[in-house]
Amino acid sequence: MPAAPLQKPVPGRLFVWVKRLSWIELTIFSALILFWLLPGFDTETMVFGWAHGLGFVGLCVVIWIAAVRREAPYTLLAATLTPVGPVGSVIGIELIERRGWGVAESPNRHADCPESAAE
């Protein structure tokens, strides 16, 4: 079916994990920046640097799997791969959830949103 590749993704169960992992990675990244800026925290900088490096790679893999399974748009992966990393993924997720950017209308969305049920 030629139209299938052009369909917009619909957030699913894996998208929830993408959101959680993005916030965890953003917290680790923020701690890394904090310890890097403050003098005398060389060990903490190294630990959070490793945690951020491995966590960021894991986050990108999970987002890529979600995009392949059509549960997240590829633009979310692109936003994550920007120089700001997990900040880009959190912003992308917020735009997807609040504005519906890059995703199709979820059939469960109207049942979850009280303001859309009133329409």
N, C-alpha and C positions, 0 to 999 in steps of 0.2 A: 504494500500500500504506500504510494509516494507521499501522501499527506502526513503520515505518522511521524517522520523525522522533524516536521515543522511545528508540531504541537507544543504548546507551552507546558512546562513542568507544573506539577501540583504538589505542594509540600505534604510530606507524609511523616511516618514515624522516624525515619532517619534524619529528617530536617530538625526535629526536636533535639537530637543528639548533636547536630551541627551547631545549633544555638548554644547548648550547654558548653560544648567544647570551646566555642569561640569566646565565651565569657571567662572560662577558666584560663585559656591562653592569654587573654587580655590582662587578667590579674597577674599572671606570671610575668608577662612582659613589663607591666607597670612596676612590679617589684624589682625586676632586673634594672630598669632605668633608674629607680630610686637608689639601689645599692651601688650602681655604677657612678652616679653623680656624687654620692657621699664618700668622703675619704675614709680609708681604713677598713673597708668591707670587701677585701679581695676574695676571700673564700665564698662569701655569700654571692658576690658577683659571678664567680665561676659556677656555683651550683645553679643559680637562676639562669645563667647563660646556657648551660647544658639543658636545663628543663625547658627553657624557651625554644631552643633549637630542635629538640626532639618533639616537643609538643606542637610546634609550628608545622613540622613535616607531617605529623599525625593528623593535624587539623586539615591540612591541604589534601591528604589522601581521603579522609572522610568526606570532605566537600566534593572531591572529584567523583567518589563512588555515588554520592547523592545526585550529582549532576548526570552521571551515566544512567542511573535508575529513574531519572526524570522527577526527582523530588526537590531539586534546587536548580536554579538557572546557572549556566556557565559564567555569567557575569559576576556571580558571587565568588567563584574561584578567582576570577580576574581581580576583583576588589581585594581579596585576601593576599594575592601575590604582589600587591603594591608595596612600596617601601615601608609603609606604616603597618603592614602585616595584619595582626589580629584586630587592630582598630578598623581597618577596611572591612573585615568580615562582619564585625558587630554593626557597623553603619549599614552595610549591605543587607543584613538580616532585618534591621529595623525598617529599611525602605521596602523590603519585600512584605513584611508583616503589616506595616501601616498604610502603604500606598499600593501594594500588589504589583510592584514593579517586576516584570520578567516572569511572572507566574500566572497560571490560569486560575480561574475562580474555583475554589475548593467546594465540593458539594456540602461539606460539613461546616463551612464558614458561616452560613446564614443561621445555622442552629446554635453556633457558639456566640454570636454577636447579638446582644439584645437590641442595639440600635438598628441593625439591618432587619430584624424581625418585625420592628414596628412599621417598616415601610410597606 
